[in-house]
Amino acid sequence: MFGSIAALGAGLAVIGAGIGIGQVGGKAMEGISRQPEAAGKIQTAMIIAAALIEGAALFGVVVSFLGLK
């Protein structure tokens, strides 16, 4: 029973990260299309934000699997 709950928690963490990265990427593309000269700064900020979102998702997956014990 607890294994399925942990898998559900891990899945929710990954879905949340996917939605977050999709939002970041979409908004970055909108920003670059509006101001192409700022593409370098926008891309740098986008990569940093995506890395932070992935870190939070990994943390959620680890916490959900720690709940197995």
N, C-alpha and C positions, 0 to 999 in steps of 0.2 A: 504493500500500500504506500509506504513512504517513498519508494523508488519512483512511482508514478507522479507523486506530488513534486518531487525534486525535478523530474523531467519537465513537468508543467511550468515550474518556476524558471528553469533554464530556457525553455521555449519563449516564455514571456519576456525575459531579459533580452533575448536575441531579436525578437520581433520589435521591441522598443528601440533597440539600437538601429535596426534597419530603417525604421520610420524616421528616427533622428538624423541618420546620415543622409537619407533621401531628402529631408527638409533642408539640411545644410547645403547639399550639393545643388539642389534646385534654386535656392536663394542665391547661392554664389554664381550660378550661371546667369540668373537675372541681373545681378550686379555687374558682372563682366559685360553682358550685352548692353547695359545702359552706359557704362563707363569703361571702354576697352583699355584706356590708358592706365587704369588701376588694377589690371588683371593680376599682376604679380603680388600685390598686397592682399588682394582678395583670395587668391589661391593659397597663399601662406596661412592666412587666418582659417581658411576652410580645412586645410590639412591638419592644423592643430586642433580645431574643434572636432573633426572626425576621429582623431586619435583619442581625445578625451572621452568621446561617446563610446568608443570601442573599449576603453579601459573600464568604464562604468558597467558596460555589458559583461565583460569578463568577470568583474567583481560580483555581479549578480549571479552568474553561472556558478562561480566557485561557492558562494554562500548557499545557493540552492542545493549543491551537492554535499556541502558540509552538513546539511540538515538530515542526511541519511542515517546518521548514527543515533 
